[in-house]
Amino acid sequence: MGVAEDGFSLRRVAVPAFGPTALWSVGIGASLPVIALSARDLGASVSVAALFVGIQTVSELVSAVPAGVLVDRMGERRALVVAGLADAAASLLAMLAPSLWVYALAMALSGPTGAVFLLARQSYLTAAAPESMRARAMSTLGGVGRLGLFVGPFLGAPVVERYGPQAAFGIAVVAGLLAAGVAAASPDLGAHAVPALADDGEPAARVGVLEVVRQQRAVLLTVGLGVLAIGLARSSRVVVVPLWAEHVGLSAAQTSLVFGAAGLVEVLLFYPAGSLMDRRGRVWVALPVTVLLGIGLLVLPLTSSLVAVGAVAVVMGVGNGLGSGIVMTLGADAAPVRGRAAFLGVWRLLSLVGHNGASVVVGAVAAVASIGTASVAVGALALLGGGWLLRWLPAYDPRRRAPVVGGSD
């Protein structure tokens, strides 16, 4: 990992900067596969159990902006400690839930903790990492999260086999406590941040969320809309690929194999993607992400075999892997010093709107046409998003705005 001219090193801050998020994501990875299954064990029908999967996502969507305000007021380290303890408590409630109502409450409480974990580390890295290494810092943050999601199910599998689906939340309890412990024991990384100063040299007053949105409306309405398109394209493939695989007669096991191959490619690409953004500019990653995802979605309805579906999924996996950290990097580039965490919360909200809108768009088009048509429609939107970013992103790219110095692998 690189070292910048000012001495900043990803390796040196690896444990405090990435450790809490990595641990938290292991718990999420262990619990995600059993959310619906646990609801079924508590008496939910198949359709109701499916709704429980979305409770966390909706909860995180609603809490994205408040989480940014919380991080801004409490500071990154304290916010992480609180989030880790809250996540452990919510997971314990889910593990011991005697009814669906209690279980639903646990799912709703776990959503905001994810928002805090991501925003606290993103806010710190935005302030601490120099522009020459910012994208590598953000892509590494995204990468360790993906590694945790990859490892979590393997840790949860033997626990579920022996004690049942709800027992997997026990891993999330331990992960949340460990994440809080690592954050509490770490040095105050917030000390690296550049304080916001008023004209008289005194610390500036905090900026409210609405004022941040007003001041940053230009980037939110330009690059921000492109971020929404990236979220839409990324999440659409998770919805479209399994439905198309079922449409062409692939088994659930074969579909899992397809996702496994694509997931491996994604994990391998997170650091090279960050390095490319730092060295050549953000457009060199943002455009391939939208183009590869868009073309993959356009071509998917032409496939009819395991090999063909798998090949298209891997192409989209390359696009998604290249995009590891791209949304966080673009947010960090645009974030003001005053109201940074609040701005990043709004930025996260835009990404989540695209993420959550994917199933709505796919479902609506598929209802009136077909899943193949839905895939083509979302692919076209992804390509339009790429063109939109190509138009507006260069003006906010630090690589084009000023020479980037320092940073080496």
N, C-alpha and C positions, 0 to 999 in steps of 0.2 A: 504493500500500500504506500501511497505517495507521502512525501513530506514537503510542505510549502516553505517558501523563503522566510516566513515569519515564525517558523518552528512548529506550526500546527501539523499533527500527524494523526491519521485515522487509527493507526495501531496503538498509539499511546492512550487514546480516549476510547478504545474499543469497548471495554467492559462497562464504564459508566454511561457511555453514549448509546451503545447498542444492546447491552446486557438486559436491561429491564424489558425492552420491546421483544427481544428474542425469547425470553422466558414466558412473557405473557402470551406470545403467539403459539408457543408449545401447548399451553392450556387451551387456547382457542381451537387449535388443530385437533386436540383430543376430544373436545366436546362437540364440535360442529357436526360430525357424522351421526351423533346420537340424539340430537335435539328432537327430531321428529319421532324417533324410536322411543324415547323416554315419554313423550306425550302419548304415544300409543299405549305404553304400559300403564299409564295413569288413566286410561279409558277413552282417549280421544279417537274419533273416527279418522280415516285416512285424510279426508279433506281438511278437517280441523287440525290434525297433526302437521299438515303442510303449512298452515298459517303460522305455527310457532317458529318456523325457520325464519320468517320475515320480521318477527317482533324485534330481534336484536338490531336488524338493519334499519328499521323504521326508528327505533329508539336512538341509534347513532345519528341518523339523519336529523332528527329533531334537536339533538344535543350538540351538534357540530359547532355552532356559533357560541352557545353558552360555555362549551368546553374551552374554546379559545379565550373567552373572558376570564374563566377560572385560572387558566395557566398564566395569563397576564397579571392577575392579582396575587396569586399565591407564589409564583415562581415555578420554574420547571421541576426542580427536585422535589419540593413539597407536594406539587400536584401529582407527581409520579408515585410518591409514597401513598397518598390518599387513594389514588386510582388502583394501585395494587391491592391495598386492603379492601377497598370496595368490591373489586373483582373477586377476591377470595370469598368475601361474604356472600355475594350474589351466587357464586358457584356452589358454595356450601348449601345455600337455600335451595338451589336447583337439585342438588344431590339428595337432600332430605325431604323434598316437597311431597306432601301427602295427597295433594289434589292438583288439578289442572290450574285452578286460580292462583295458587301459591307458585306453581311452576311458571305461569305467565308473568307474574311479578318478578321472579328471578331473571327471566329473559329480558324484561324491560330494564331492569337495573344494570344489567351487564353491558348494554349498548354504550352509555356515556363513558365507561371506563376505557373502551377501545379508542374513542375519540381523544381522550386525554393523553393516552400513551403515545399516540402518533403525533399529536400537536405539540406536546412538551418536547419531544426529541427533535422534531422538525424546527421548532422555534429556537432551540439551543444551537443546532447545527447551522441554521440560517445566520446566526450572529457570530458563531465561532469559526466556521470554515471559511477560508478565503475564497474569492471567486474562482481562483485557479483550481480548487478542489471541491467546490460546492456540489457539483453533479455527482461526483464519486461518493461524497458523504451521503447524499440523499438516496442514491441507488443502492448503497450498502445498507442503509436503514430499511429500504424496501426489501432487499435481498435477505436480510436476517429474519425479517418477518415471514417471508416465504419459506425459509428453511424450517422455522418453527412450525408452520402449518404442515410442512412435509413430515416432520418428525413426530408431531403430536399423535396422529392416528396410529402409528406403530406402537407408541407407549400405551395408548388407550385400548388397543385390541385385546391383549391378554386380560386386562382388568374387566372389560365388558364381558369377555368369554366366561369369566369366573363369577362375577358379581352382578351382572346385568347392565343395561345401558346407562342408568343414572349414575353408576359408580364412576364412569369416565369423568364426571365433573370433579371428582376427588383430585385428579391430576391438575385441573384448573385451579383448585384451591391452593395446592402446593405451589403451582407456578406463580399465582398472584402474590402469595406471601414471599416467595423468593425474589420476585421482581421488586416488591416494596423494600425488602431488605437490602438488595443491591443498590437501589436508589438512595436509601437512607445512609448507607455506608460509603457512598461515593463522595468525592469532593464536590463542592458547589460549582458545577459546570457553568452556572449562570454568571460566574465571575468573568467569563470570557466575553460576555455580551457588551456591546457598545451602548452606554446609557443615552437616552434621549435628553438633550439639553435645550433649554429655552435660550432666547437671545442674550439674556443676562448671565448665562453660564450655569444657572441653577437647573436641577432636574425638572424636566417638563411635566406638566400634568398629564394624566392618562387621557387617551382619546376614546370616546364612546364608539360603539359598533356602527351606529348610523353615520357618525362623522367620518369614520374610516371608509365606509362604503361611498360616501359622497366624494371624499378626496381621491379615492382610487377607482372611481367609476369608469374611467377610460380603459384601464387594463382589465377590469372585470367584464366589461361589455365586448372586449375584443379577444384577448388571449383566454379570458375566463370562459367564454362560450366555446372556444376550441377545446378546453379541458373537459367541458360537459360532453362534447362529441367523443373524446377519448374514452371517458367513462362508459358511455353508451355502447361503443364498439367492443370494449373489453368484456363487459358483462353480457352482451348479446351472444357472444360465442359460447358462453357457459350454458345459456338457455337453448340456443339453436342446435349446437352440435349433438347433444344427446337425443333431442327430439328427431333430428334428421337421421341419426344412426338407427333409432327405433323404426323410423319410416322405411328405411331400406333393408330392415330385417336383421340388424346386428343385435347380438345378445348384450345383456347388461355387463357381462364380463369383458366382452370385446370393447364396449364403450369405455370401460374403466381403463383398459389397456391403451386406448387412444389418448385418454386424458393423462395417463401416466407418462407416456412418451413426450407429449407436449409440455408437461410440467417439468420434466427433466431438462429440456431445452431452456425453459424459462429460468431455472435456478442457475444454470451455467452462464447466463448472459448478463446478470445484473451488474457486475463490476465492469466488464468491457463496455457496457452501455454508458455508464457514468464517465468512464475515461474518454469515450468518443465525444460526449457532450462537452466535457471540459476542454478538449483539444481542438475540436472543429466547430462547435457551436450547437445550440439547442435544436435548431431546425434539422440537423443531420440525424437526429433521433426521432423528434416529434413527427416528421413527415413519413419516414419508413414505418413507424408504428401504425399510423392511420391507414397508409397504403396497403401494408401487408394484411392488417385485419380486414380492411374493406375488400380487397381482392379475394381473400379467403372466404368471406361471407358471400361474395358474388358467385364464386366457383363451386361452393359446397353443394348446391342443388344439382350440379352436373355429375356428382359422384354416386356410386351405387355399390361399392365393395369396401371391405375392411381396409385394404391397402390405400385406396383412393381417399376415403374419409380420413384415415390416419395421416396421410401426406398433407392434406389441407389443414388438418388440426395442428400439425407440426409447424407449417408455415405461419399459422396464426400464433402459435406458441413463440416462434421467433419474434414476431411483432410485439407480442405482449412482454416477452423477456427483455427486449430492447427498451421497452417503456418502463422498466422497473425504476421507480424514482422520478420519472419525468414530470408527473403532476406536482410532486413536492418540490422539485427543482424549479419549475416555472413559478410556483408560488413563492419560493424563497427569493428568486430574482426580483419579483414584483413587490415583495413585502416592504412596507415602510418601517423605519426604526421605531417611531411612535405608533403604538397600537399594532405591533407586529403579530402577536399571538391572536388578537381579535381578527385581523385580516386573514391569517392562515385558517381560522375557523370558517370564515365566509368562503374561502377558496376550497376548503374541504367540503363544504356544503354543495358547491357547484359540482364537484366530482361525484358526490353521493347522489345528487339529483340525476345525473347521467347514468350512474350505476343502477339506481332503483328504477329508472325509466325504461331500462332495457326490456324487462319482462312485460311491462305494460305495452310497449310498442310492438314487440314480437307477438304477444297474445292478441292484440287488437287486429293486426294485419292477418295473422293466421286464422282468426275467427271469420273474417270476411273473404279470405282467399285461401292460402295454404302456407305451410311452414317454409316451403321453398321460396315463395314470394316474400315472406317475412325476412328471410335471410338476405335476399337481394335488396330489399328496401333498406335494411339496416346497413348493409355493405355500401350502398350509395350514400347514405348519411355519413358514414365514416370517411369516405373519400371527399365529400364536401367539407367535412371538418378539417381534413388535411389541407385542402386548398385555402380554407379560412386561416389556419395557422401559418401557412406559407405567406399569406398576405400581411398578417399583423405581428407575428412573433419576432421577426428580425429587429424591430424597433426596441424590444425589451431584452434582447440577447446580450449579456455582458461581453461575450466574445466579439461581437460587432461594435458594441458601444465603446469599448476601450481594450487595449492589448491586455491579454491575460498573462501574468508572469508567475513563475514558480510552479511547483507541483510536478512531481515525477513519480513514475511507478517504481 
